[in-house]
Amino acid sequence: MAHGTSSPASKWAVRAVVVVVLVVGTLVARRRGYSGLGGNTVVRCRDGHLFTTIWIPGASLKAVRLGWVRLQRCPVGKHWTFVVPVRVADLTVEERRTAAERLDVRIP
């Protein structure tokens, strides 16, 4: 094999590890109360605005993924900001209602 190339088996192994890490991360987050990960998720921007967005680990067309934080547009304040998922159980009934009414662009 030439220097700097990898076999198809090693490429497959890397892809498999990435998928496993994403799935395990999603399951752990859901177990900790972040129930929307992998679909509709309530998030909070740095200015405190709550809204619902599609949060799929490992996939994003409208945001820059930075680990647990994403840089994306806040539809409430109409600004670019960092957003993080919030546990719905930590929100008041009013905050849940507000977040459900404020939807982001419906693409991941």
MMTF fields as JSON, N, C-alpha, C and O atoms, coordinates in Angstrom:
{
  "mmtfVersion": "1.0.0",
  "mmtfProducer": "UNKNOWN",
  "numBonds": 431,
  "numAtoms": 432,
  "numGroups": 108,
  "numChains": 1,
  "numModels": 1,
  "chainsPerModel": [1],
  "groupsPerChain": [108],
  "chainIdList": ["A"],
  "bondAtomList": [4, 2, 8, 6, 12, 10, 16, 14, 20, 18, 24, 22, 28, 26, 32, 30, 36, 34, 40, 38, 44, 42, 48, 46, 52, 50, 56, 54, 60, 58, 64, 62, 68, 66, 72, 70, 76, 74, 80, 78, 84, 82, 88, 86, 92, 90, 96, 94, 100, 98, 104, 102, 108, 106, 112, 110, 116, 114, 120, 118, 124, 122, 128, 126, 132, 130, 136, 134, 140, 138, 144, 142, 148, 146, 152, 150, 156, 154, 160, 158, 164, 162, 168, 166, 172, 170, 176, 174, 180, 178, 184, 182, 188, 186, 192, 190, 196, 194, 200, 198, 204, 202, 208, 206, 212, 210, 216, 214, 220, 218, 224, 222, 228, 226, 232, 230, 236, 234, 240, 238, 244, 242, 248, 246, 252, 250, 256, 254, 260, 258, 264, 262, 268, 266, 272, 270, 276, 274, 280, 278, 284, 282, 288, 286, 292, 290, 296, 294, 300, 298, 304, 302, 308, 306, 312, 310, 316, 314, 320, 318, 324, 322, 328, 326, 332, 330, 336, 334, 340, 338, 344, 342, 348, 346, 352, 350, 356, 354, 360, 358, 364, 362, 368, 366, 372, 370, 376, 374, 380, 378, 384, 382, 388, 386, 392, 390, 396, 394, 400, 398, 404, 402, 408, 406, 412, 410, 416, 414, 420, 418, 424, 422, 428, 426],
  "bondOrderList": [1, 1, 1, 1, 1, 1, 1, 1, 1, 1, 1, 1, 1, 1, 1, 1, 1, 1, 1, 1, 1, 1, 1, 1, 1, 1, 1, 1, 1, 1, 1, 1, 1, 1, 1, 1, 1, 1, 1, 1, 1, 1, 1, 1, 1, 1, 1, 1, 1, 1, 1, 1, 1, 1, 1, 1, 1, 1, 1, 1, 1, 1, 1, 1, 1, 1, 1, 1, 1, 1, 1, 1, 1, 1, 1, 1, 1, 1, 1, 1, 1, 1, 1, 1, 1, 1, 1, 1, 1, 1, 1, 1, 1, 1, 1, 1, 1, 1, 1, 1, 1, 1, 1, 1, 1, 1, 1],
  "groupList": [{"groupName": "MET", "atomNameList": ["N", "CA", "C", "O"], "elementList": ["N", "C", "C", "O"], "formalChargeList": [0, 0, 0, 0], "bondAtomList": [1, 0, 2, 1, 3, 2], "bondOrderList": [1, 1, 2], "singleLetterCode": "M", "chemCompType": "L-PEPTIDE LINKING"}, {"groupName": "ALA", "atomNameList": ["N", "CA", "C", "O"], "elementList": ["N", "C", "C", "O"], "formalChargeList": [0, 0, 0, 0], "bondAtomList": [1, 0, 2, 1, 3, 2], "bondOrderList": [1, 1, 2], "singleLetterCode": "A", "chemCompType": "L-PEPTIDE LINKING"}, {"groupName": "HIS", "atomNameList": ["N", "CA", "C", "O"], "elementList": ["N", "C", "C", "O"], "formalChargeList": [0, 0, 0, 0], "bondAtomList": [1, 0, 2, 1, 3, 2], "bondOrderList": [1, 1, 2], "singleLetterCode": "H", "chemCompType": "L-PEPTIDE LINKING"}, {"groupName": "GLY", "atomNameList": ["N", "CA", "C", "O"], "elementList": ["N", "C", "C", "O"], "formalChargeList": [0, 0, 0, 0], "bondAtomList": [1, 0, 2, 1, 3, 2], "bondOrderList": [1, 1, 2], "singleLetterCode": "G", "chemCompType": "PEPTIDE LINKING"}, {"groupName": "THR", "atomNameList": ["N", "CA", "C", "O"], "elementList": ["N", "C", "C", "O"], "formalChargeList": [0, 0, 0, 0], "bondAtomList": [1, 0, 2, 1, 3, 2], "bondOrderList": [1, 1, 2], "singleLetterCode": "T", "chemCompType": "L-PEPTIDE LINKING"}, {"groupName": "SER", "atomNameList": ["N", "CA", "C", "O"], "elementList": ["N", "C", "C", "O"], "formalChargeList": [0, 0, 0, 0], "bondAtomList": [1, 0, 2, 1, 3, 2], "bondOrderList": [1, 1, 2], "singleLetterCode": "S", "chemCompType": "L-PEPTIDE LINKING"}, {"groupName": "PRO", "atomNameList": ["N", "CA", "C", "O"], "elementList": ["N", "C", "C", "O"], "formalChargeList": [0, 0, 0, 0], "bondAtomList": [1, 0, 2, 1, 3, 2], "bondOrderList": [1, 1, 2], "singleLetterCode": "P", "chemCompType": "L-PEPTIDE LINKING"}, {"groupName": "LYS", "atomNameList": ["N", "CA", "C", "O"], "elementList": ["N", "C", "C", "O"], "formalChargeList": [0, 0, 0, 0], "bondAtomList": [1, 0, 2, 1, 3, 2], "bondOrderList": [1, 1, 2], "singleLetterCode": "K", "chemCompType": "L-PEPTIDE LINKING"}, {"groupName": "TRP", "atomNameList": ["N", "CA", "C", "O"], "elementList": ["N", "C", "C", "O"], "formalChargeList": [0, 0, 0, 0], "bondAtomList": [1, 0, 2, 1, 3, 2], "bondOrderList": [1, 1, 2], "singleLetterCode": "W", "chemCompType": "L-PEPTIDE LINKING"}, {"groupName": "VAL", "atomNameList": ["N", "CA", "C", "O"], "elementList": ["N", "C", "C", "O"], "formalChargeList": [0, 0, 0, 0], "bondAtomList": [1, 0, 2, 1, 3, 2], "bondOrderList": [1, 1, 2], "singleLetterCode": "V", "chemCompType": "L-PEPTIDE LINKING"}, {"groupName": "ARG", "atomNameList": ["N", "CA", "C", "O"], "elementList": ["N", "C", "C", "O"], "formalChargeList": [0, 0, 0, 0], "bondAtomList": [1, 0, 2, 1, 3, 2], "bondOrderList": [1, 1, 2], "singleLetterCode": "R", "chemCompType": "L-PEPTIDE LINKING"}, {"groupName": "LEU", "atomNameList": ["N", "CA", "C", "O"], "elementList": ["N", "C", "C", "O"], "formalChargeList": [0, 0, 0, 0], "bondAtomList": [1, 0, 2, 1, 3, 2], "bondOrderList": [1, 1, 2], "singleLetterCode": "L", "chemCompType": "L-PEPTIDE LINKING"}, {"groupName": "TYR", "atomNameList": ["N", "CA", "C", "O"], "elementList": ["N", "C", "C", "O"], "formalChargeList": [0, 0, 0, 0], "bondAtomList": [1, 0, 2, 1, 3, 2], "bondOrderList": [1, 1, 2], "singleLetterCode": "Y", "chemCompType": "L-PEPTIDE LINKING"}, {"groupName": "ASN", "atomNameList": ["N", "CA", "C", "O"], "elementList": ["N", "C", "C", "O"], "formalChargeList": [0, 0, 0, 0], "bondAtomList": [1, 0, 2, 1, 3, 2], "bondOrderList": [1, 1, 2], "singleLetterCode": "N", "chemCompType": "L-PEPTIDE LINKING"}, {"groupName": "CYS", "atomNameList": ["N", "CA", "C", "O"], "elementList": ["N", "C", "C", "O"], "formalChargeList": [0, 0, 0, 0], "bondAtomList": [1, 0, 2, 1, 3, 2], "bondOrderList": [1, 1, 2], "singleLetterCode": "C", "chemCompType": "L-PEPTIDE LINKING"}, {"groupName": "ASP", "atomNameList": ["N", "CA", "C", "O"], "elementList": ["N", "C", "C", "O"], "formalChargeList": [0, 0, 0, 0], "bondAtomList": [1, 0, 2, 1, 3, 2], "bondOrderList": [1, 1, 2], "singleLetterCode": "D", "chemCompType": "L-PEPTIDE LINKING"}, {"groupName": "PHE", "atomNameList": ["N", "CA", "C", "O"], "elementList": ["N", "C", "C", "O"], "formalChargeList": [0, 0, 0, 0], "bondAtomList": [1, 0, 2, 1, 3, 2], "bondOrderList": [1, 1, 2], "singleLetterCode": "F", "chemCompType": "L-PEPTIDE LINKING"}, {"groupName": "ILE", "atomNameList": ["N", "CA", "C", "O"], "elementList": ["N", "C", "C", "O"], "formalChargeList": [0, 0, 0, 0], "bondAtomList": [1, 0, 2, 1, 3, 2], "bondOrderList": [1, 1, 2], "singleLetterCode": "I", "chemCompType": "L-PEPTIDE LINKING"}, {"groupName": "GLN", "atomNameList": ["N", "CA", "C", "O"], "elementList": ["N", "C", "C", "O"], "formalChargeList": [0, 0, 0, 0], "bondAtomList": [1, 0, 2, 1, 3, 2], "bondOrderList": [1, 1, 2], "singleLetterCode": "Q", "chemCompType": "L-PEPTIDE LINKING"}, {"groupName": "GLU", "atomNameList": ["N", "CA", "C", "O"], "elementList": ["N", "C", "C", "O"], "formalChargeList": [0, 0, 0, 0], "bondAtomList": [1, 0, 2, 1, 3, 2], "bondOrderList": [1, 1, 2], "singleLetterCode": "E", "chemCompType": "L-PEPTIDE LINKING"}],
  "groupTypeList": [0, 1, 2, 3, 4, 5, 5, 6, 1, 5, 7, 8, 1, 9, 10, 1, 9, 9, 9, 9, 9, 11, 9, 9, 3, 4, 11, 9, 1, 10, 10, 10, 3, 12, 5, 3, 11, 3, 3, 13, 4, 9, 9, 10, 14, 10, 15, 3, 2, 11, 16, 4, 4, 17, 8, 17, 6, 3, 1, 5, 11, 7, 1, 9, 10, 11, 3, 8, 9, 10, 11, 18, 10, 14, 6, 9, 3, 7, 2, 8, 4, 16, 9, 9, 6, 9, 10, 9, 1, 15, 11, 4, 9, 19, 19, 10, 10, 4, 1, 1, 19, 10, 11, 15, 9, 10, 17, 6],
  "groupIdList": [1, 2, 3, 4, 5, 6, 7, 8, 9, 10, 11, 12, 13, 14, 15, 16, 17, 18, 19, 20, 21, 22, 23, 24, 25, 26, 27, 28, 29, 30, 31, 32, 33, 34, 35, 36, 37, 38, 39, 40, 41, 42, 43, 44, 45, 46, 47, 48, 49, 50, 51, 52, 53, 54, 55, 56, 57, 58, 59, 60, 61, 62, 63, 64, 65, 66, 67, 68, 69, 70, 71, 72, 73, 74, 75, 76, 77, 78, 79, 80, 81, 82, 83, 84, 85, 86, 87, 88, 89, 90, 91, 92, 93, 94, 95, 96, 97, 98, 99, 100, 101, 102, 103, 104, 105, 106, 107, 108],
  "secStructList": [7, 7, 6, 6, 7, 7, 7, 2, 2, 2, 2, 2, 2, 2, 2, 2, 2, 2, 2, 2, 2, 2, 2, 2, 2, 2, 2, 2, 2, 2, 2, 6, 6, 7, 6, 6, 6, 6, 3, 3, 3, 3, 3, 3, 3, 6, 6, 7, 7, 3, 3, 3, 3, 3, 3, 5, 6, 6, 5, 7, 1, 1, 1, 3, 3, 3, 6, 6, 3, 3, 3, 3, 3, 3, 6, 6, 6, 6, 3, 3, 3, 3, 3, 3, 3, 7, 7, 4, 4, 4, 1, 7, 2, 2, 2, 2, 2, 2, 2, 2, 2, 7, 5, 7, 7, 1, 7, 7],
  "xCoordList": [0.84, 0.0, 0.889, 1.913, 0.516, 1.305, 1.227, 0.247, 2.281, 2.337, 1.215, 1.007, 0.49, -0.538, -1.917, -2.867, -2.05, -3.372, -3.832, -3.022, -5.126, -5.645, -6.516, -7.061, -6.636, -7.407, -8.899, -9.308, -9.715, -11.171, -11.671, -12.63, -11.035, -11.455, -11.223, -12.066, -10.097, -9.837, -10.763, -11.156, -11.116, -12.071, -13.442, -14.136, -13.826, -15.098, -15.095, -16.09, -13.972, -13.867, -14.003, -14.669, -13.384, -13.486, -14.929, -15.428, -15.598, -17.005, -17.871, -18.758, -17.623, -18.398, -18.202, -19.167, -16.978, -16.7, -17.425, -17.995, -17.414, -18.11, -19.599, -20.193, -20.208, -21.641, -21.935, -22.898, -21.116, -21.325, -21.209, -22.022, -20.216, -20.042, -21.26, -21.734, -21.774, -22.948, -24.184, -24.949, -24.384, -25.549, -25.443, -26.413, -24.301, -24.119, -24.276, -24.912, -23.711, -23.852, -25.302, -25.723, -26.066, -27.489, -28.246, -29.074, -27.962, -28.646, -28.311, -29.194, -27.06, -26.651, -27.338, -27.827, -27.372, -28.018, -29.509, -30.061, -30.154, -31.58, -31.803, -32.762, -30.926, -31.048, -30.874, -31.434, -30.106, -29.888, -30.981, -30.91, -31.984, -33.123, -33.206, -34.117, -32.298, -32.333, -33.111, -32.536, -34.415, -35.258, -35.378, -35.699, -35.141, -35.359, -34.198, -34.346, -33.056, -31.903, -32.217, -32.737, -31.893, -32.234, -33.528, -34.066, -34.024, -35.264, -35.512, -34.573, -36.762, -37.096, -36.545, -36.838, -35.744, -35.055, -35.233, -35.101, -35.53, -35.595, -34.168, -33.397, -33.829, -32.491, -32.614, -33.656, -31.511, -31.444, -30.229, -29.14, -30.43, -29.299, -28.611, -29.095, -27.507, -26.735, -27.47, -27.156, -28.451, -29.258, -30.44, -31.218, -30.587, -31.642, -32.913, -33.867, -32.936, -34.128, -34.289, -33.317, -35.512, -35.826, -36.542, -37.409, -36.17, -36.88, -36.637, -35.771, -37.409, -37.288, -36.601, -36.951, -35.637, -34.889, -34.735, -34.983, -34.335, -34.012, -32.548, -31.679, -32.276, -30.899, -30.587, -31.038, -29.835, -29.429, -27.913, -27.175, -27.446, -26.003, -25.29, -25.685, -24.252, -23.467, -23.983, -23.365, -25.103, -25.663, -26.146, -26.832, -25.79, -26.278, -26.04, -24.922, -27.119, -27.014, -27.121, -26.693, -27.678, -27.935, -27.105, -27.266, -26.221, -25.437, -24.028, -23.76, -23.142, -21.77, -21.703, -21.923, -21.398, -21.336, -19.996, -18.937, -20.065, -18.864, -19.014, -19.039, -19.112, -19.357, -20.796, -21.727, -20.979, -22.316, -22.988, -24.187, -22.232, -22.724, -22.811, -22.026, -23.779, -23.878, -23.977, -24.604, -23.348, -23.486, -24.574, -24.406, -25.688, -26.778, -27.609, -27.438, -28.505, -29.352, -30.487, -31.161, -30.684, -31.787, -32.991, -32.93, -34.093, -35.264, -36.02, -36.861, -35.722, -36.402, -35.756, -36.43, -34.441, -33.717, -33.195, -32.66, -33.357, -32.887, -31.405, -31.013, -30.601, -29.155, -28.445, -29.034, -27.161, -26.334, -25.756, -25.253, -25.831, -25.41, -25.095, -25.349, -24.551, -24.33, -25.587, -26.173, -26.006, -27.171, -26.778, -25.872, -27.485, -27.277, -28.636, -29.599, -28.729, -29.984, -30.271, -29.356, -31.547, -31.935, -32.835, -33.538, -32.802, -33.684, -35.084, -35.277, -36.039, -37.417, -37.906, -38.675, -37.476, -37.892, -37.445, -38.044, -36.409, -35.911, -36.674, -36.436, -37.585, -38.32, -39.682, -40.276, -40.153, -41.51, -42.506, -42.129, -43.76, -44.804, -44.823, -44.968, -44.677, -44.679, -43.479, -43.626, -42.304, -41.113, -41.285, -40.874, -41.877, -42.13, -43.069, -42.84, -44.128, -45.091, -44.408, -44.584, -43.633, -42.923, -41.984, -41.964, -41.211, -40.265, -40.99, -40.518, -42.13, -42.905, -43.477, -43.668, -43.747, -44.304, -43.249, -43.565, -42.019, -40.923, -40.102, -39.226, -40.39, -39.722, -38.653, -38.817, -37.578, -36.483, -36.811, -37.818, -35.963, -36.094, -36.148, -35.355, -37.035, -37.289, -36.346, -36.785, -35.073, -34.044, -33.003, -32.811, -32.322, -31.306, -30.101, -29.175],
  "yCoordList": [-1.163, 0.0, 1.232, 1.254, 2.249, 3.466, 4.27, 4.2, 5.027, 5.858, 6.902, 7.547, 7.067, 8.094, 7.634, 8.415, 6.383, 5.892, 4.901, 4.305, 4.736, 3.775, 2.768, 3.038, 1.623, 0.549, 0.83, 1.594, 0.205, 0.356, -0.107, 0.454, -1.123, -1.62, -0.573, -0.403, 0.132, 1.145, 2.352, 2.962, 2.706, 3.792, 3.398, 4.218, 2.138, 1.656, 1.699, 2.074, 1.314, 1.296, 2.706, 2.899, 3.681, 5.072, 5.546, 6.174, 5.259, 5.654, 4.985, 5.62, 3.726, 3.0, 3.615, 3.759, 3.977, 4.599, 5.938, 6.244, 6.729, 8.027, 7.825, 8.533, 6.883, 6.606, 6.157, 6.618, 5.268, 4.774, 5.921, 6.018, 6.784, 7.916, 8.837, 9.287, 9.126, 9.985, 9.355, 10.036, 8.077, 7.393, 7.338, 7.644, 6.96, 6.883, 8.274, 8.414, 9.284, 10.652, 11.093, 11.723, 10.768, 11.11, 10.382, 10.979, 9.096, 8.322, 8.834, 8.913, 9.177, 9.707, 11.049, 11.302, 11.896, 13.204, 13.05, 13.761, 12.139, 11.903, 11.392, 11.78, 10.535, 9.991, 11.085, 11.0, 12.095, 13.219, 14.283, 15.307, 14.045, 14.958, 15.835, 16.658, 15.691, 16.467, 15.654, 15.079, 15.618, 14.677, 14.952, 14.03, 16.157, 16.463, 16.147, 16.237, 15.781, 15.541, 14.433, 13.376, 14.697, 13.769, 14.196, 13.464, 15.359, 15.881, 17.284, 18.068, 17.607, 18.933, 19.098, 18.303, 20.138, 20.369, 21.812, 22.726, 22.025, 23.378, 23.828, 23.12, 25.022, 25.574, 26.99, 27.636, 27.45, 28.813, 29.488, 28.916, 30.711, 31.466, 32.217, 32.218, 32.841, 33.54, 34.735, 35.189, 35.251, 36.364, 35.866, 36.671, 34.534, 33.966, 33.603, 33.112, 33.842, 33.505, 31.994, 31.273, 31.524, 30.104, 29.898, 30.686, 28.824, 28.449, 26.98, 26.353, 26.442, 25.035, 24.923, 25.625, 24.048, 23.829, 22.326, 21.533, 21.949, 20.537, 20.342, 21.024, 19.417, 19.165, 17.701, 16.831, 17.433, 16.07, 15.99, 16.639, 15.213, 15.092, 14.631, 13.651, 15.348, 14.99, 15.567, 15.363, 16.285, 16.851, 18.266, 18.531, 19.167, 20.525, 21.264, 21.31, 21.842, 22.645, 24.136, 24.963, 24.486, 25.888, 26.404, 27.551, 25.566, 25.967, 25.408, 24.442, 26.042, 25.549, 24.806, 25.39, 23.521, 22.687, 22.865, 22.765, 23.129, 23.292, 22.439, 22.949, 21.134, 20.227, 20.349, 20.163, 20.666, 20.758, 22.083, 22.246, 23.027, 24.365, 24.489, 23.886, 25.281, 25.556, 27.052, 27.779, 27.487, 28.87, 28.871, 28.287, 29.525, 29.575, 30.82, 31.528, 31.08, 32.263, 32.035, 31.005, 33.012, 32.985, 33.645, 34.825, 32.903, 33.486, 34.477, 35.233, 34.471, 35.376, 36.76, 37.757, 36.811, 38.076, 38.466, 39.559, 37.553, 37.769, 38.153, 39.147, 37.335, 37.551, 36.206, 35.176, 36.225, 35.022, 34.913, 35.89, 33.717, 33.525, 32.056, 31.195, 31.785, 30.407, 29.916, 30.641, 28.689, 28.094, 26.757, 26.075, 26.402, 25.117, 24.496, 25.219, 23.177, 22.522, 22.747, 22.876, 22.792, 22.894, 21.719, 21.178, 21.34, 20.267, 20.836, 21.803, 20.237, 20.71, 20.675, 21.544, 19.697, 19.586, 20.786, 21.067, 21.497, 22.663, 23.939, 24.984, 23.865, 25.044, 25.135, 24.127, 26.361, 26.551, 26.22, 26.079, 26.099, 25.838, 26.957, 26.698, 28.187, 29.337, 29.286, 29.567, 28.931, 28.831, 27.72, 27.876, 26.62, 25.522, 25.972, 25.686, 26.678, 27.172, 28.145, 28.064, 29.057, 30.045, 29.361, 29.706, 28.399, 27.683, 26.925, 26.874, 26.335, 25.572, 26.482, 26.052, 27.719, 28.676, 29.285, 29.766, 29.275, 29.906, 28.833, 28.218, 28.618, 27.559, 28.139, 29.214, 27.424, 27.78, 27.229, 26.545, 27.53, 26.975, 25.458, 24.884, 24.802, 23.377, 22.473, 21.498, 22.797, 21.913, 21.686, 22.553, 20.536, 20.291, 21.205, 21.116],
  "zCoordList": [0.0, 0.0, 0.0, 0.683, -0.751, -0.865, 0.432, 1.175, 0.676, 1.873, 1.829, 0.801, 2.951, 3.025, 2.591, 2.641, 2.167, 1.792, 2.846, 3.556, 2.935, 3.899, 3.184, 2.114, 3.785, 3.182, 3.331, 4.205, 2.469, 2.604, 3.966, 4.496, 4.536, 5.85, 6.929, 7.81, 6.877, 7.907, 7.736, 8.731, 6.514, 6.286, 6.835, 7.436, 6.624, 7.145, 8.668, 9.288, 9.266, 10.728, 11.302, 12.319, 10.663, 11.123, 11.037, 11.971, 9.945, 9.794, 10.85, 11.419, 11.112, 12.119, 13.499, 14.251, 13.842, 15.14, 15.25, 16.297, 14.2, 14.215, 14.45, 15.263, 13.762, 13.931, 15.361, 15.973, 15.886, 17.251, 18.254, 19.173, 18.092, 19.006, 18.951, 19.994, 17.756, 17.625, 18.252, 18.935, 18.03, 18.598, 20.12, 20.814, 20.638, 22.087, 22.711, 23.756, 22.087, 22.593, 22.648, 23.617, 21.621, 21.588, 22.692, 23.38, 22.859, 23.9, 25.302, 26.157, 25.543, 26.845, 27.097, 28.198, 26.091, 26.247, 26.523, 27.363, 25.831, 26.079, 27.501, 28.167, 27.946, 29.308, 30.358, 31.452, 30.024, 30.948, 30.852, 31.53, 30.017, 29.974, 28.75, 28.652, 27.821, 26.582, 25.553, 24.629, 25.731, 24.987, 23.501, 22.75, 23.04, 21.635, 20.715, 19.496, 21.253, 20.386, 19.393, 19.752, 18.165, 17.101, 16.425, 15.595, 16.771, 16.214, 16.738, 16.883, 17.023, 17.549, 18.957, 19.851, 19.142, 20.399, 20.831, 20.017, 22.096, 22.632, 22.921, 23.568, 22.43, 22.638, 23.188, 23.081, 23.782, 24.296, 23.681, 23.636, 23.207, 22.657, 23.793, 24.925, 23.495, 24.531, 25.104, 26.204, 24.367, 24.889, 25.712, 26.225, 25.846, 26.664, 25.922, 26.526, 24.6, 23.825, 23.718, 23.494, 23.879, 23.712, 22.394, 22.014, 21.694, 20.477, 20.2, 20.809, 19.277, 18.917, 17.567, 16.618, 17.494, 16.257, 16.039, 16.947, 14.868, 14.607, 14.952, 14.408, 15.851, 16.314, 16.068, 16.814, 15.051, 14.725, 14.898, 14.157, 15.851, 16.067, 14.789, 14.158, 14.436, 13.266, 11.966, 10.921, 11.997, 10.77, 11.019, 12.006, 10.129, 10.247, 8.937, 8.424, 8.408, 7.198, 7.507, 6.702, 8.647, 8.97, 10.14, 10.556, 10.671, 11.837, 11.746, 11.031, 12.488, 12.616, 13.938, 14.999, 13.872, 15.069, 15.764, 15.146, 17.054, 17.872, 19.12, 20.239, 18.911, 20.028, 20.491, 19.707, 21.781, 22.368, 22.022, 22.251, 21.475, 21.141, 19.627, 18.896, 19.166, 17.734, 17.508, 18.278, 16.442, 16.003, 14.947, 13.876, 15.241, 14.279, 14.501, 15.494, 13.574, 13.65, 14.641, 14.613, 15.512, 16.474, 15.817, 15.473, 15.633, 14.977, 15.871, 15.386, 17.163, 18.085, 18.026, 17.769, 18.266, 18.254, 16.886, 16.701, 15.919, 14.545, 14.512, 13.901, 15.186, 15.235, 15.213, 15.54, 14.82, 14.868, 16.264, 16.82, 16.827, 18.203, 18.465, 17.622, 19.619, 20.041, 20.744, 21.548, 20.445, 21.081, 21.689, 21.21, 22.756, 23.419, 23.721, 23.974, 23.697, 24.076, 25.56, 26.374, 25.89, 27.295, 27.647, 26.794, 28.902, 29.357, 29.548, 30.284, 28.891, 28.969, 30.42, 30.831, 31.187, 32.591, 33.42, 34.458, 32.987, 33.712, 33.363, 33.968, 32.4, 31.942, 32.626, 33.006, 32.771, 33.288, 32.178, 31.014, 32.545, 31.547, 30.507, 29.312, 30.961, 30.047, 29.085, 27.895, 29.598, 28.737, 27.704, 26.555, 28.096, 27.149, 26.047, 24.872, 26.426, 25.44, 24.48, 23.265, 25.041, 24.217, 23.23, 22.049, 23.709, 22.842, 21.747, 20.612, 22.073, 21.084, 20.001, 18.863, 20.345, 19.377, 18.483, 17.395, 18.912, 18.17, 17.479, 18.086, 16.221, 15.457, 14.554, 13.976, 14.445, 13.554, 12.163, 11.981, 11.2, 9.854, 9.972, 10.718, 9.278, 9.457, 8.654, 8.043, 8.658, 8.1, 9.182, 10.035, 9.17, 10.22, 10.098, 10.903]
}
